[in-house]
Amino acid sequence: MKKTLSLVIAALMIISSVFVLASCGGDSSSAGGGTGIVGKWKTEIDFSKMADAMGSAGLGGLDLSGKTFPLTLDLKDGGKFELTTDEDAVKSVMKELMTQLFKAQGIDDVEGYLAQANMTFDDLIKQSGTDFDSMKASGTYTFENNELKLVNSEGEEGSTIKVELNGNELKFIEISGTETTTIPDGVLPLVFKRG
């Protein structure tokens, strides 16, 4: 049981690392905004693109196709931003991946198995360190020289995101700074569409 739970928690830690984007930041020495970047930008985080990261964590063989959840980045006029996702969609993806991991270990009645350990799927998600509050962020931003710098509402400094802005497409190319080591391979480039 410990091995199975360890694999599940490792998978959830990889999943939750995607949300490092919510705390990315930088120096906001100028008021935000920038030609063309203001607006709502939406993307789907696609876990099938993270297969290599999952495999290197001993989680290979999972069917990640179609496992996505939405992420919305609202860059407002005046330099304010909000980053949100659908918590239920994230939990659904996590539950599906946990179920696959348990079944790969020969455990078909996952809920029964967890009940024997006095646990639920929500307990496993909590043990993974997934913080749904961190999946929602707000603060200020600057956009200059194809660099998007976000500073969360607590003023914490973090990363700078190199982007390509092409009409209705905003592509995160590279994230540099102190928190980038937790971003799994395959997440970038991350393409947002205006809307």
Secondary structure, DSSP 8 states (H G I E B T S, - for coil): -HHHHHHHHHHHHHHHHGGGGGG------S----TTT-EEEEEEEEGGGGHHHHHHTT-TT---TT-EEEEEEEE-TTSEEEEEE-HHHHHHHHHHHHHHHHHHTT---HHHHHHHTT--HHHHHHHTT--GGGGSEEEEEEEETTEEEEEETT----EEEEEEEETTEEEEEEEEETTGGGS-TT--SEEEEE-
